[in-house]
Amino acid sequence: MSRDAIAKSLTQNYQPGSSTSPGTTGRTTYKSWLLLWKWTELLSRNETDEARRLVIPHLYLRSGNTNATVLNPGAKPAADMVPAPADLVQKITGTARNLANAARVLLPPDAPAPKDQTLLALVPPNIVSEWTADESFLQTLFDTLSPGDYAPGVLRSLVAIRQAQPAKFKEYLNLAVAIAVVDDQKMPVFWPHRQVTTDLVPVKLQPAADWFAYWVKTNESGGTYFDLRKLTPEQLKFVVDAPLEPEELDWARKNIRHTRDDFAKTFSDITYSAQRARDNIVSWTDSPYTLANIKQQGGICVDQAYYSMIAGKAHGLPTLFFAGQGVDGGHAWFGYLKGTDRWELDCGKYINQNFSAGIALDPQTWTSISDHQLAFITENFHSRPEYAASRDDLVVAGLLEVKGDTALAAKAYDSAIAVCSRNADAWDAKTAFLERTGAGVPVLTAHHQAALRQFSSLPDLKAQHQKALAELAASAGDTAKADALTHQITLQNQDGRTDIAVDVAADKVTALVQAKKFSEALTEHDNQLTTLGRKAGGSFFYKVTQPLVETLVANNSLAFAKQALDNARTTLAPEANSALARDMQTLQDTITVAKVAP
């Protein structure tokens, strides 16, 4: 049966669910047919279309330039960048040569240029038949694939692993899928962090099949604290995302012997170099960045966190490197999977510095993920049948939209929320649907208010929907209500989640700066600074003060720039010689130089 015939049958037989039970997406036969449709749809995609889909979100235009920039994986656009306009997008992605050049920025060095062919051409016929009949494989693949993955790369890796070790592929299916979704894109140029000369890091890029063989051998020799066959792809991607020389990982297993329960102690195995901190030597630039050298020479927090992160991966522990801002500047720590479904995310984190959130990279897409988000997405409800049914409701909703049946599509989006109300993606998908179909402010407002009630105990999601309500109020001309909502976000997060409150401050100041309202931007900066106080620390300086001051200097508003920096220094009151104090002085020097410039 063809892809389109399956889709027609699925939409004709669809019934939404409710808060008490899933609809047809919770029934075994329907799920099997939907899974088959996902597989046929994936194989029918065009490789060049997939390359365009990957490249377009990375295309940005810098102010004053006429050529677009392809941002590297993990990179964030600068403040003066905007998404590339349609004509530039077409210029870059409209020809095979230009598309291949753009994709080269994002794909691994050994990835072939995208061809005008379906993804079916990437999978040998015998393997297509095998996987089509293997529902376990299909379920694992589609449970793991995300919109940010490059599907051609994922399939190539899976085929290579399957051809190299057919028996082990079945036994270690989750491992194979984890490697495939990590290996499909180039790692960030600043990996593992920005405070080491990257050519000193003993990176070794190797084929997916070789990486798979290494981890199978390590697991079967008893070198891992978890049996890798029992971890999910979502967990395993935080094991296989460090492509180092195998000798580095072997050294860690031999020399770092903390048990899983006390692995947090690994952070303190590295002697803290107070001298480097005093001398403001923030980067490792001399000797090879090996675990043995870090152990011998000591280091600062980024080195302690990196050492611990790699040591954990070597032992088969999913680990993440976190960075965050405290009252006196930046800090790094690590987190790891301590139990089967239990993460410890604050290993080496200094509570007295008010590090309200740590940011890591999701190796599947190299996008940012906070420790709070990770804690939410790894909650147990993600393994429940109702969550799977909710996700499938969203798939069917998309099919119904394509068919033109928006009435039933609306019911499918509602079903996704009703069946699993904690599925944040379902709420976001319905938001997008309402916006696509021209829903008015009252309907969108009611939707976000319902989401707000659902996620009232989760600050990130709560703030997301509060911001949406504020934008809706502003669009309706009710600026007082919009201001009250954003102020509410600040007040609710100024103690426990200052990072969220600082983001609100940054949005407000940035909007005024972009409108060239520098005097009002300074006033808003100072008001937000007074409200948040010293707890906002480095986060406020780097996200609000520094960008504002740099813009003011660039526009020759030096008095405003000096006032903003002076107020920040007084309120944030960083400790002498701290990273924050030094960066404030550097910014002060920028103002001074600008004053004396001819």
URWO-V142615 format. One record per pair of residues at least 24 apart in sequence whose ideal C-beta (glycine too) atoms are under 7 Angstrom apart, sorted by sequence separation. I is the first residue (numbers start at 0). J is the second residue. D is the distance in whole Angstrom. If there is no record, write none. Layout:
{{I;J;D} {I;J;D}}
//
This chain:
{{8;32;7} {9;33;6} {58;82;7} {59;83;6} {60;84;7} {67;91;6} {269;293;6} {275;299;6} {311;335;5} {325;349;7} {330;354;6} {408;432;7} {426;450;5} {444;468;6} {58;83;4} {182;207;5} {214;239;7} {269;294;7} {272;297;5} {308;333;5} {327;352;7} {332;357;7} {153;179;5} {156;182;5} {268;294;7} {271;297;7} {272;298;6} {307;333;5} {326;352;6} {344;370;4} {389;415;5} {392;418;6} {462;488;5} {564;590;7} {5;32;6} {9;36;6} {60;87;7} {153;180;6} {156;183;7} {270;297;4} {272;299;6} {304;331;4} {325;352;3} {326;353;5} {444;471;5} {504;531;7} {520;547;6} {540;567;6} {179;207;6} {269;297;6} {271;299;7} {304;332;5} {325;353;6} {443;471;6} {58;87;7} {178;207;5} {210;239;6} {269;298;6} {304;333;5} {325;354;5} {344;373;7} {389;418;5} {561;590;6} {5;35;6} {6;36;6} {58;88;6} {121;151;6} {152;182;7} {153;183;5} {222;252;5} {300;330;5} {301;331;4} {344;374;7} {388;418;5} {389;419;4} {462;492;7} {501;531;7} {560;590;5} {5;36;4} {152;183;3} {300;331;5} {323;354;4} {342;373;7} {393;424;7} {405;436;6} {440;471;5} {500;531;6} {540;571;6} {69;101;5} {118;150;6} {122;154;6} {126;158;6} {148;180;5} {152;184;7} {178;210;6} {213;245;6} {342;374;7} {393;425;6} {539;571;7} {55;88;6} {58;91;6} {71;104;6} {72;105;6} {118;151;6} {121;154;5} {139;172;6} {143;176;5} {178;211;6} {269;302;6} {323;356;6} {385;418;5} {386;419;5} {389;422;5} {420;453;5} {557;590;6} {2;36;6} {5;39;7} {121;155;6} {139;173;6} {149;183;4} {269;303;4} {323;357;4} {385;419;5} {440;474;7} {458;492;6} {497;531;6} {501;535;6} {517;551;6} {69;104;4} {123;158;7} {126;161;6} {148;183;6} {149;184;6} {224;259;5} {322;357;6} {323;358;6} {342;377;6} {393;428;5} {440;475;5} {504;539;7} {508;543;6} {512;547;6} {536;571;6} {118;154;6} {122;158;6} {136;172;6} {140;176;6} {144;180;7} {175;211;6} {321;357;3} {322;358;6} {334;370;6} {386;422;6} {389;425;6} {535;571;7} {557;593;6} {2;39;4} {55;92;7} {121;158;7} {139;176;6} {143;180;6} {174;211;6} {205;242;7} {266;303;5} {269;306;5} {321;358;7} {340;377;7} {423;460;6} {462;499;5} {493;530;7} {497;534;5} {501;538;5} {505;542;5} {517;554;7} {533;570;6} {552;589;6} {557;594;6} {2;40;5} {54;92;6} {113;151;7} {204;242;5} {266;304;7} {321;359;5} {458;496;5} {493;531;5} {497;535;5} {501;539;5} {505;543;5} {512;550;5} {521;559;5} {528;566;6} {532;570;6} {533;571;6} {548;586;6} {552;590;6} {203;242;6} {251;290;6} {307;346;7} {320;359;6} {340;379;6} {504;543;5} {508;547;6} {517;556;5} {524;563;5} {528;567;6} {533;572;6} {540;579;6} {174;214;6} {202;242;6} {203;243;6} {250;290;6} {319;359;4} {459;499;7} {494;534;7} {498;538;6} {2;43;5} {51;92;5} {202;243;6} {203;244;5} {250;291;6} {266;307;5} {380;421;5} {458;499;6} {489;530;6} {497;538;6} {501;542;5} {521;562;6} {525;566;5} {545;586;6} {552;593;5} {110;152;6} {201;243;6} {247;289;6} {265;307;4} {501;543;7} {517;559;6} {521;563;6} {528;570;5} {537;579;5} {106;149;7} {201;244;4} {247;290;6} {304;347;6} {536;579;7} {540;583;7} {54;98;7} {171;215;6} {303;347;6} {163;208;4} {265;310;5} {106;152;7} {201;247;6} {51;98;7} {54;101;5} {159;206;6} {160;207;6} {164;211;7} {300;347;7} {50;98;6} {54;102;6} {57;105;6} {159;207;5} {160;208;5} {164;212;7} {167;215;5} {53;102;7} {159;208;5} {163;212;7} {262;311;6} {321;370;6} {47;98;6} {54;105;7} {156;207;4} {160;211;5} {50;102;5} {53;105;6} {180;232;7} {174;227;5} {262;316;6} {177;232;4} {181;236;5} {255;310;4} {171;227;7} {176;232;4} {180;236;6} {171;228;6} {173;230;6} {259;316;7} {170;228;6} {173;231;6} {177;235;4} {181;239;6} {251;309;6} {173;232;5} {177;236;5} {181;240;5} {251;310;5} {174;235;6} {178;239;5} {252;313;5} {173;235;6} {177;239;6} {247;309;7} {251;313;4} {252;314;6} {50;113;4} {248;313;4} {47;113;5} {243;309;7} {266;332;7} {46;113;5} {47;114;7} {266;333;7} {46;114;5} {47;115;5} {241;309;6} {45;115;7} {46;116;5} {241;312;5} {45;117;6} {46;118;6} {44;117;7} {262;335;6} {43;117;6} {44;118;5} {238;312;5} {42;117;6} {107;182;7} {42;118;5} {43;119;7} {41;118;6} {42;119;4} {238;315;6} {106;184;6} {107;185;5} {259;337;7} {105;184;6} {106;185;6} {238;317;5} {105;185;6} {237;317;4} {263;343;6} {266;346;5} {237;318;6} {266;347;4} {235;317;7} {237;319;6} {375;457;6} {234;317;5} {263;346;4} {199;283;7} {196;282;7} {201;287;6} {194;281;5} {195;282;6} {196;283;7} {372;459;6} {194;282;5} {195;283;4} {196;284;5} {199;287;5} {200;288;5} {201;289;6} {227;315;6} {371;459;6} {143;232;4} {194;283;7} {199;288;4} {143;233;7} {224;314;5} {225;315;5} {223;314;6} {224;315;5} {225;316;7} {223;315;3} {224;316;6} {38;131;6} {139;232;7} {195;288;5} {53;149;5} {108;204;7} {107;204;7} {218;315;7} {38;137;5} {34;134;6} {49;149;6} {49;150;5} {49;151;5} {234;336;6} {31;134;6} {34;137;5} {34;138;6} {37;141;5} {46;151;5} {44;150;6} {34;141;7} {194;301;5} {41;150;6} {192;301;5} {72;184;6} {72;185;5} {192;305;6} {72;186;7} {73;187;3} {191;305;5} {72;187;5} {71;187;6} {73;189;7} {71;188;5} {240;362;3} {237;362;7} {236;362;5} {236;363;6} {192;320;6} {191;320;6} {355;495;7} {356;496;7} {355;496;5} {355;497;5} {356;498;4} {355;498;5} {353;497;7} {187;360;7} {187;365;6} {186;365;7} {181;362;5} {184;365;7} {353;534;5} {181;363;6} {180;363;5} {353;536;6} {326;533;6} {326;534;7} {329;537;6} {327;536;7} {328;537;4} {326;536;4} {327;537;7} {325;536;5} {324;536;6} {325;537;6} {324;537;4} {324;538;4} {148;363;7} {147;363;7} {147;364;4} {324;541;7} {145;363;6} {145;364;6} {147;366;7} {328;573;7} {327;573;5} {327;574;5} {328;577;5} {329;578;6} {327;577;4} {328;578;3} {327;578;7} {328;579;4} {327;579;5} {73;360;6} {73;365;4} {72;365;4} {277;576;6} {279;581;6} {33;391;6} {25;384;6} {30;391;7} {33;394;7} {25;388;4} {21;385;6} {24;388;4} {21;388;4} {24;391;4} {24;392;5} {24;395;7} {16;388;6} {13;395;5} {10;395;7} {9;395;6} {10;398;5} {9;398;6} {10;399;6} {6;398;5} {10;402;5} {22;414;6} {10;404;7} {13;407;7} {15;410;5} {15;411;6} {21;418;5} {13;411;7} {15;413;7} {16;414;5} {15;414;4} {18;417;5} {17;417;5} {16;417;6} {16;418;4} {78;546;6}}
//
